[in-house]
Amino acid sequence: MIRVPFFENLSIGKKISLGFSLTGFIFLMVVSQYHLALFQALEDNDRLQSVYGAKKYHSLNIHRYMLESRRNEKDFLARKQTEYVVRVGQYVNLVLAEAAELEKIEETEERKKFALNIQQLMLSYHEAFQEIVQAWQRKGLNHDSGLQGQFRKTIHVVEEKAHGFQTSALYLTLLQIRRAEKDLGLRLNEEYITRVRNLVNLFHKQVKESSLDSETRANLAGAMDIYLQHFEVYAK
């Protein structure tokens, strides 16, 4: 046993007082340590709740903006109006901004990569959507624009050239060509492409065998060739 001379020389009263003092000091230390740990735990919990709330906020916004983007994408495909293209771009930018904020508050590299993946996928989606928009713009957002407008103008030229002559068979063939062309736009079936080609060949045969003068036959055949060129591009 270790002997402490100082403690042994004290009176009984002082020893008792010193013992109570040491006990009180130890008790205060334990209580202080407990409160410090409690305050630290509460602070950590508040921080966790704050981070969790921020993550939830940004995640919900990403989900909402993506739904809005898809909604406007479908509106564009249904109505072919460019205002929906602009809206899709706006919502894509909002998703990218929210994903960037989410990346900042993520603690682990794995979670940060998840936020980066959202941004990359959204950029890929927007790029694919832009390709669809460009394809529709090339095809024509309405009957008077794009490839649709080009070959319709051409066929109208053919109709004007055929009008006024004794060419009822030619005009009937033209009507059949227009009908097959519209069926292709509605049903997207390749059989109508073949039908247009066959009717164009029939039209050329009828022009060649008609009683029209050589200049008129040449004009009709040339106009129909131009129409067929535009139609082939449109059909692709």
One Martini backbone bead per residue (centre of mass of N, CA, C, O) as a GRO file, in nm:
protein
  236
    1MET     BB    1   0.098   0.035   0.021
    2ILE     BB    2   0.049   0.368  -0.023
    3ARG     BB    3   0.203   0.636   0.137
    4VAL     BB    4   0.077   0.957   0.276
    5PRO     BB    5   0.192   1.182   0.484
    6PHE     BB    6   0.007   1.425   0.454
    7PHE     BB    7  -0.260   1.266   0.505
    8GLU     BB    8  -0.175   1.143   0.789
    9ASN     BB    9  -0.139   1.436   0.937
   10LEU     BB   10  -0.424   1.469   0.931
   11SER     BB   11  -0.713   1.523   1.041
   12ILE     BB   12  -1.018   1.389   1.043
   13GLY     BB   13  -1.170   1.641   0.938
   14LYS     BB   14  -0.982   1.698   0.696
   15LYS     BB   15  -1.015   1.428   0.561
   16ILE     BB   16  -1.317   1.451   0.516
   17SER     BB   17  -1.313   1.715   0.352
   18LEU     BB   18  -1.123   1.615   0.130
   19GLY     BB   19  -1.304   1.384   0.037
   20PHE     BB   20  -1.548   1.559  -0.041
   21SER     BB   21  -1.396   1.737  -0.243
   22LEU     BB   22  -1.309   1.512  -0.436
   23THR     BB   23  -1.590   1.406  -0.491
   24GLY     BB   24  -1.707   1.673  -0.605
   25PHE     BB   25  -1.503   1.706  -0.834
   26ILE     BB   26  -1.569   1.443  -0.976
   27PHE     BB   27  -1.866   1.504  -1.017
   28LEU     BB   28  -1.828   1.760  -1.188
   29MET     BB   29  -1.673   1.621  -1.413
   30VAL     BB   30  -1.893   1.425  -1.493
   31VAL     BB   31  -2.114   1.633  -1.551
   32SER     BB   32  -1.957   1.794  -1.763
   33GLN     BB   33  -1.909   1.560  -1.955
   34TYR     BB   34  -2.206   1.500  -2.005
   35HIS     BB   35  -2.287   1.780  -2.118
   36LEU     BB   36  -2.087   1.786  -2.348
   37ALA     BB   37  -2.193   1.532  -2.488
   38LEU     BB   38  -2.482   1.631  -2.520
   39PHE     BB   39  -2.425   1.886  -2.686
   40GLN     BB   40  -2.277   1.737  -2.914
   41ALA     BB   41  -2.515   1.555  -2.992
   42LEU     BB   42  -2.713   1.785  -3.057
   43GLU     BB   43  -2.538   1.920  -3.271
   44ASP     BB   44  -2.515   1.671  -3.457
   45ASN     BB   45  -2.819   1.639  -3.500
   46ASP     BB   46  -2.871   1.915  -3.625
   47ARG     BB   47  -2.679   1.873  -3.860
   48LEU     BB   48  -2.812   1.619  -3.972
   49GLN     BB   49  -3.091   1.747  -4.020
   50SER     BB   50  -2.989   1.964  -4.212
   51VAL     BB   51  -2.868   1.779  -4.426
   52TYR     BB   52  -3.117   1.603  -4.474
   53GLY     BB   53  -3.303   1.837  -4.557
   54ALA     BB   54  -3.134   1.930  -4.798
   55LYS     BB   55  -3.141   1.667  -4.955
   56LYS     BB   56  -3.446   1.646  -4.976
   57TYR     BB   57  -3.492   1.913  -5.121
   58HIS     BB   58  -3.317   1.856  -5.377
   59SER     BB   59  -3.449   1.586  -5.456
   60LEU     BB   60  -3.737   1.694  -5.500
   61ASN     BB   61  -3.660   1.900  -5.717
   62ILE     BB   62  -3.547   1.705  -5.921
   63HIS     BB   63  -3.807   1.544  -5.958
   64ARG     BB   64  -3.989   1.780  -6.044
   65TYR     BB   65  -3.820   1.885  -6.290
   66MET     BB   66  -3.826   1.619  -6.448
   67LEU     BB   67  -4.132   1.606  -6.486
   68GLU     BB   68  -4.155   1.877  -6.637
   69SER     BB   69  -3.973   1.800  -6.869
   70ARG     BB   70  -4.144   1.556  -6.970
   71ARG     BB   71  -4.401   1.713  -7.017
   72ASN     BB   72  -4.283   1.908  -7.237
   73GLU     BB   73  -4.191   1.689  -7.428
   74LYS     BB   74  -4.477   1.577  -7.486
   75ASP     BB   75  -4.596   1.846  -7.586
   76PHE     BB   76  -4.416   1.869  -7.831
   77LEU     BB   77  -4.495   1.595  -7.969
   78ALA     BB   78  -4.804   1.683  -7.985
   79ARG     BB   79  -4.767   2.011  -8.098
   80LYS     BB   80  -4.502   2.138  -8.222
   81GLN     BB   81  -4.383   2.354  -8.005
   82THR     BB   82  -4.110   2.558  -7.911
   83GLU     BB   83  -4.180   2.635  -7.616
   84TYR     BB   84  -4.115   2.344  -7.501
   85VAL     BB   85  -3.813   2.350  -7.554
   86VAL     BB   86  -3.747   2.579  -7.359
   87ARG     BB   87  -3.859   2.444  -7.102
   88VAL     BB   88  -3.677   2.203  -7.097
   89GLY     BB   89  -3.414   2.367  -7.063
   90GLN     BB   90  -3.492   2.498  -6.791
   91TYR     BB   91  -3.528   2.229  -6.627
   92VAL     BB   92  -3.247   2.119  -6.674
   93ASN     BB   93  -3.099   2.350  -6.526
   94LEU     BB   94  -3.234   2.299  -6.251
   95VAL     BB   95  -3.126   2.016  -6.209
   96LEU     BB   96  -2.825   2.088  -6.222
   97ALA     BB   97  -2.829   2.281  -5.979
   98GLU     BB   98  -2.932   2.077  -5.765
   99ALA     BB   99  -2.702   1.868  -5.805
  100ALA     BB  100  -2.473   2.060  -5.724
  101GLU     BB  101  -2.576   2.107  -5.433
  102LEU     BB  102  -2.572   1.809  -5.350
  103GLU     BB  103  -2.267   1.767  -5.387
  104LYS     BB  104  -2.168   1.969  -5.161
  105ILE     BB  105  -2.320   1.799  -4.906
  106GLU     BB  106  -2.172   1.556  -4.954
  107GLU     BB  107  -1.947   1.340  -4.779
  108THR     BB  108  -1.903   1.130  -4.998
  109GLU     BB  109  -1.775   1.021  -5.294
  110GLU     BB  110  -2.009   0.839  -5.377
  111ARG     BB  111  -2.232   1.059  -5.350
  112LYS     BB  112  -2.105   1.260  -5.544
  113LYS     BB  113  -2.122   1.071  -5.793
  114PHE     BB  114  -2.429   1.062  -5.796
  115ALA     BB  115  -2.468   1.365  -5.859
  116LEU     BB  116  -2.300   1.359  -6.122
  117ASN     BB  117  -2.477   1.150  -6.269
  118ILE     BB  118  -2.724   1.324  -6.292
  119GLN     BB  119  -2.597   1.537  -6.475
  120GLN     BB  120  -2.512   1.350  -6.709
  121LEU     BB  121  -2.795   1.236  -6.772
  122MET     BB  122  -2.930   1.510  -6.831
  123LEU     BB  123  -2.749   1.587  -7.069
  124SER     BB  124  -2.821   1.339  -7.241
  125TYR     BB  125  -3.121   1.393  -7.258
  126HIS     BB  126  -3.103   1.675  -7.393
  127GLU     BB  127  -2.949   1.583  -7.644
  128ALA     BB  128  -3.166   1.384  -7.744
  129PHE     BB  129  -3.393   1.592  -7.764
  130GLN     BB  130  -3.256   1.778  -7.972
  131GLU     BB  131  -3.252   1.565  -8.196
  132ILE     BB  132  -3.558   1.545  -8.219
  133VAL     BB  133  -3.613   1.839  -8.285
  134GLN     BB  134  -3.439   1.853  -8.542
  135ALA     BB  135  -3.596   1.634  -8.694
  136TRP     BB  136  -3.870   1.785  -8.690
  137GLN     BB  137  -3.771   2.043  -8.829
  138ARG     BB  138  -3.687   1.900  -9.088
  139LYS     BB  139  -3.964   1.775  -9.146
  140GLY     BB  140  -4.184   1.946  -8.983
  141LEU     BB  141  -4.406   2.114  -8.768
  142ASN     BB  142  -4.560   2.154  -9.038
  143HIS     BB  143  -4.694   2.169  -9.361
  144ASP     BB  144  -4.495   2.443  -9.427
  145SER     BB  145  -4.242   2.296  -9.313
  146GLY     BB  146  -3.977   2.177  -9.421
  147LEU     BB  147  -4.010   1.892  -9.598
  148GLN     BB  148  -4.314   1.914  -9.620
  149GLY     BB  149  -4.316   2.191  -9.762
  150GLN     BB  150  -4.146   2.120 -10.008
  151PHE     BB  151  -4.317   1.880 -10.136
  152ARG     BB  152  -4.585   2.037 -10.146
  153LYS     BB  153  -4.496   2.259 -10.337
  154THR     BB  154  -4.421   2.068 -10.566
  155ILE     BB  155  -4.700   1.930 -10.607
  156HIS     BB  156  -4.844   2.197 -10.672
  157VAL     BB  157  -4.695   2.245 -10.933
  158VAL     BB  158  -4.800   1.995 -11.074
  159GLU     BB  159  -5.101   2.064 -11.050
  160GLU     BB  160  -5.085   2.329 -11.210
  161LYS     BB  161  -4.976   2.201 -11.474
  162ALA     BB  162  -5.227   1.995 -11.502
  163HIS     BB  163  -5.413   2.214 -11.508
  164GLY     BB  164  -5.639   2.241 -11.795
  165PHE     BB  165  -5.608   1.964 -11.897
  166GLN     BB  166  -5.656   1.649 -12.057
  167THR     BB  167  -5.586   1.497 -11.731
  168SER     BB  168  -5.752   1.302 -11.539
  169ALA     BB  169  -5.551   1.071 -11.481
  170LEU     BB  170  -5.326   1.244 -11.364
  171TYR     BB  171  -5.492   1.370 -11.131
  172LEU     BB  172  -5.562   1.104 -10.995
  173THR     BB  173  -5.270   1.024 -10.934
  174LEU     BB  174  -5.206   1.267 -10.757
  175LEU     BB  175  -5.416   1.202 -10.538
  176GLN     BB  176  -5.287   0.927 -10.463
  177ILE     BB  177  -5.018   1.037 -10.375
  178ARG     BB  178  -5.124   1.220 -10.145
  179ARG     BB  179  -5.255   0.992  -9.985
  180ALA     BB  180  -4.998   0.822  -9.933
  181GLU     BB  181  -4.844   1.047  -9.792
  182LYS     BB  182  -5.046   1.080  -9.552
  183ASP     BB  183  -5.034   0.785  -9.457
  184LEU     BB  184  -4.739   0.795  -9.374
  185GLY     BB  185  -4.768   1.019  -9.154
  186LEU     BB  186  -4.978   0.848  -8.980
  187ARG     BB  187  -4.851   0.526  -8.995
  188LEU     BB  188  -4.549   0.457  -9.066
  189ASN     BB  189  -4.552   0.291  -9.345
  190GLU     BB  190  -4.367   0.150  -9.606
  191GLU     BB  191  -4.593   0.094  -9.815
  192TYR     BB  192  -4.629   0.405  -9.891
  193ILE     BB  193  -4.362   0.443 -10.029
  194THR     BB  194  -4.409   0.239 -10.256
  195ARG     BB  195  -4.669   0.369 -10.360
  196VAL     BB  196  -4.550   0.636 -10.446
  197ARG     BB  197  -4.345   0.525 -10.647
  198ASN     BB  198  -4.551   0.381 -10.832
  199LEU     BB  199  -4.720   0.637 -10.898
  200VAL     BB  200  -4.492   0.795 -11.026
  201ASN     BB  201  -4.445   0.595 -11.255
  202LEU     BB  202  -4.731   0.622 -11.364
  203PHE     BB  203  -4.719   0.920 -11.426
  204HIS     BB  204  -4.492   0.906 -11.634
  205LYS     BB  205  -4.645   0.721 -11.828
  206GLN     BB  206  -4.887   0.912 -11.874
  207VAL     BB  207  -4.727   1.148 -11.986
  208LYS     BB  208  -4.595   0.999 -12.226
  209GLU     BB  209  -4.897   0.904 -12.341
  210SER     BB  210  -4.988   1.169 -12.389
  211SER     BB  211  -5.117   1.465 -12.579
  212LEU     BB  212  -4.907   1.638 -12.494
  213ASP     BB  213  -4.672   1.839 -12.520
  214SER     BB  214  -4.335   1.823 -12.480
  215GLU     BB  215  -4.300   2.057 -12.276
  216THR     BB  216  -4.518   1.968 -12.072
  217ARG     BB  217  -4.403   1.688 -12.016
  218ALA     BB  218  -4.130   1.789 -11.906
  219ASN     BB  219  -4.241   1.961 -11.670
  220LEU     BB  220  -4.392   1.734 -11.523
  221ALA     BB  221  -4.155   1.539 -11.486
  222GLY     BB  222  -3.966   1.735 -11.333
  223ALA     BB  223  -4.152   1.800 -11.095
  224MET     BB  224  -4.180   1.503 -10.999
  225ASP     BB  225  -3.880   1.453 -10.940
  226ILE     BB  226  -3.855   1.664 -10.719
  227TYR     BB  227  -4.069   1.547 -10.534
  228LEU     BB  228  -3.932   1.266 -10.492
  229GLN     BB  229  -3.680   1.370 -10.356
  230HIS     BB  230  -3.823   1.498 -10.110
  231PHE     BB  231  -3.973   1.243 -10.023
  232GLU     BB  232  -3.729   1.060  -9.960
  233VAL     BB  233  -3.622   1.233  -9.730
  234TYR     BB  234  -3.880   1.224  -9.559
  235ALA     BB  235  -3.900   0.910  -9.532
  236LYS     BB  236  -3.622   0.887  -9.364
   0.00000   0.00000   0.00000
